[in-house]
Amino acid sequence: MFRRNLSPPTRLRLRQVLTAIAEAEVADELGRDDLAGVPLLAETVVVLERRLLGMPAHFAAGMVGLTLIFDRSAVLTDGAPYRLLPLAKRRVAFARLRGLPLGPLGNFTTFFDKMAPFIFWSQLEEHGQIQTVLGESAS
């Protein structure tokens, strides 16, 4: 399994980048600029990481590599690694990446565009908290 090959510092940085991506995806999904009080974001990231690292090794290695490169590439476009950008800038940065031609970057964004919101809503349903979030976003 691929996850055993990641050093602890790399695993930590991956978790931080996945957290930043998941937050941006959930914010887009909810149409919110602030995620204060939104439940189960940490659980969403744990499941997202498990899904990413549970891919066949060659896919997981590629996705981990792209994720970490994406984090560093934001220094060139936004002045800081993606994981350190404010939520609004992360949303813009990921949207910019979505607009690039397909190929590996298209697969990268599609994975997170589909998987992060799916996991988030699944976690809410599993914990009986969908109405909490729907009630907040309706106001």
N, C-alpha and C positions, 0 to 999 in steps of 0.2 A: 504494500500500500504506500502511496506517495507521501503521506503525511509524516512518516517516520524519517524521511530524508531532509526535512526542514530543520535548520538550526533554531534554537530558541529565539535569538534576535530576529531572524527572518520570519518566524511564525508570529511573533509579536507585531512586527511591522505589517505583515499580511492582515492580521486581525484588525489593526488600526485602519488600514485602507478599506477593508471590507465594511467596517463600521461606517466610515465616511461615505462610501458608495451606497450602502443600504439606507442611511439617513436621507441622502439626496433622492433616492428612488422613492422612498416612502413619502417624503415631502412633496414630490411631484404627484404621486398617486393621490394624496390627500388635498393637493392644491393649497398647501400651507407653507409659510415662510418660517414657522417656529414649531418645533416638535416637543416643546415643554408639555409634560403630562401625557404624552403618547406612550401607551404601555407596550411592553414586549419587544422593544427595539433590540435590546441585548440578546434576547432569545432568538430573534430573527437572524442576527449576525452569526450566532453559534450554528444554527441550522444551515445557513448559507455557506459558512466555512466547511462544514461537514460535507455538503453536496459538492462543493468545488474540489475538495481534497479526496473525495470518494470516487471521482471520475477515474477512468483508466489512466495509468501513470503518464502516458504521453500527452493526453489531453490536459490533465491536471498540471503537469509541468509547464505546458504552454500558457494555460490560463493564469497560473501563479506568476509566471514571467511577465506576461502582458499587464497584469494587475500592478506589479511592482514597478514596471517601466512607466505605466500610466501615472502612478503616484509621483515619480521623479520628473516626468515630462511637464507637469504643471509648474515646475520652477521656471521653465522657459516662457510659458504663456501667462502665468498668474503670479509669479514671484515667490512661490512657496510650494512645498510638496502638497499634493491633493489632500492628504489626510489632515493637513494643518489649516486649510482654507476655511473661511466661514461658510455656513450652509448655503447662503445665496450664491457665492462664487463657485461652490462645488456643483450646484445645480446647473449653472451656466457652463462650467467646464465639461461636465458629462454630456450636456446637450450639444456642445461643440464637437465632441468626439463622435456622437451619434450622426452628425452631418457629414462625416468623412466617407469616402468611398467604401463600399463593402469589402469583404475579405476578412482577414483575421480580426480587424477592429470592429467590423460589423458583427461578427460572431461574439466578440467580447461584450459589446454593448447589449446585444440581444439577450445574452445569457443573464445579465444583471437586470435589464428592463423587464424581463419576464419572471425571473426567479425571485428576486427580492420582494416585489409586491405579493407574489403568490405565497411565499413563506410567511410574510407579515400577516396577510389575511387568514392564512391557515392557523397561525399561532393565536390570533384573536379569536377565531372560531373555537379552537380547542380549549381555550381558557374562558370562553363565554364572555368576551369583552368587545365583540363587534359593535354592539349598541353604544358602548362608551365612546368609541372613536367616531361612529356615525353621528352621534348626538353632538359631539364637539365640532365636527367639520360642517354640520348643517347650520351652525350658528354664525 
